[in-house]
Amino acid sequence: MEVISLRSSFNRLNNFLAFRHIPFIIKSAIELSFFDILFDKAKTFEEIIEEANTDELTSKYVLDVLSGAGLLLEENNRYSLNIDAKEFLCRESESSQVFQFENLIDENSPYKDLTSVLKKEKVITSSKPNWAELKKMQEMRQSSVAGSQQDLYNFAFGIPLFRDMRKMCDLGGNSAYYSMPFLDANRDMESHVFDLPEVCEQAELINKDDNFSERLFFHGKNLDEDFDIGDDYDIVLASHFLYRKYVDKSLDEFFFKVNKALKPGGVFVSNHFGDNLVDDGKTLVALINLRTSLFGLKAHQIPRDALEKTLSKNGFANFAVCEYYVAQKGLHTMIFSAEKVKEV
């Protein structure tokens, strides 16, 4: 599966898919009186959730989505309504159109329980998706060709001495679709992909006839329980794998182990949603944060300074970054690299 060349970006169409859920979030905000609370004056986040008596984390992501959609204005932790929200989304307004949203029903919406979660009536329980489901694995693999693979491919050529590298490790790599840009850019490289045993079993079947099959090696294990991944790697890659470790404050321990796995001068590459977001990217990641919070994950983005600070403590330096708005095709991710400069 070689990296294909794209002439366009999937961002606009992806936004169509993601933003279609915003009316349901507006509906919940109306039901919990978020707009009514701000009808007369701007208020702080703390004042809003106290008056609404809503869950703190979920409320924060709802306000982020509404701000990204242009319905709220935020300055110094104080929120106010824009003119659209003030005239059409408040019950007190003479031009209120609240009824247009009150009757929205979609049992398939990922936000159908949002109001109950906000009201603390529904308890959020952490759930793990079935990453080994064949259809899901195929969908994620196909999704990666809409820009993410292309940006990793281009980023790889900026890594010092990349052409001389021979061995990489892909953590939580699923069916290796993020390893492939590196293998395509360097035909002498092999990738060792670590994921759950049931995922790796499916991944080997998916890749058995692939061009890179002879350079892909799958290792089935739960990395939370057993991080014995070997050593002597030129590159260690983590794509959308570290969000929970950031939330659990276990990045320090993780990067200590990554340092041990890398050769001197080896490179760690992170491919995650970052915090330097603008325009539609800010709204999209707010939606992702809100959606994943409903499944028990507190954040689905990692600030750049958190990566730099923790990596610096663990023997890394020479950071390089490609923000999504610099990249040509990718879907709002931040590609970040750090070089191992000393042992820990």
Sequence and secondary structure as in RCSB ss.txt:
>XXXX:A:sequence
MEVISLRSSFNRLNNFLAFRHIPFIIKSAIELSFFDILFDKAKTFEEIIEEANTDELTSKYVLDVLSGAGLLLEE
NNRYSLNIDAKEFLCRESESSQVFQFENLIDENSPYKDLTSVLKKEKVITSSKPNWAELKKMQEMRQSSVAGSQQ
DLYNFAFGIPLFRDMRKMCDLGGNSAYYSMPFLDANRDMESHVFDLPEVCEQAELINKDDNFSERLFFHGKNLDE
DFDIGDDYDIVLASHFLYRKYVDKSLDEFFFKVNKALKPGGVFVSNHFGDNLVDDGKTLVALINLRTSLFGLKAH
QIPRDALEKTLSKNGFANFAVCEYYVAQKGLHTMIFSAEKVKEV
>XXXX:A:secstr
      SS SHHHHHHHHHTTHHHHHHHHHHTTHHHHTSSS EEHHHHHHHHT  HHHHHHHHHHHHHTTSEEEE
TTEEEE HHHHHHS TTSTT  THHHHT   TT TTTTHHHHHTT S        TT HHHHHHHHHHHTTTHHH
HHHHHHTTSTTGGG  EEEEET TTTTTTHHHHHH TT EEEEEE HHHHHHHHHHHTTSTTGGGEEEEE  TTT
     S EEEEEEES  HHHHHTT HHHHHHHHHHHEEEEEEEEEEE  S   HHHHHHHHHHHHHHHTTT S S
   HHHHHHHHHHTTEEEEEEE TTTSSS SS EEEEEEE S  
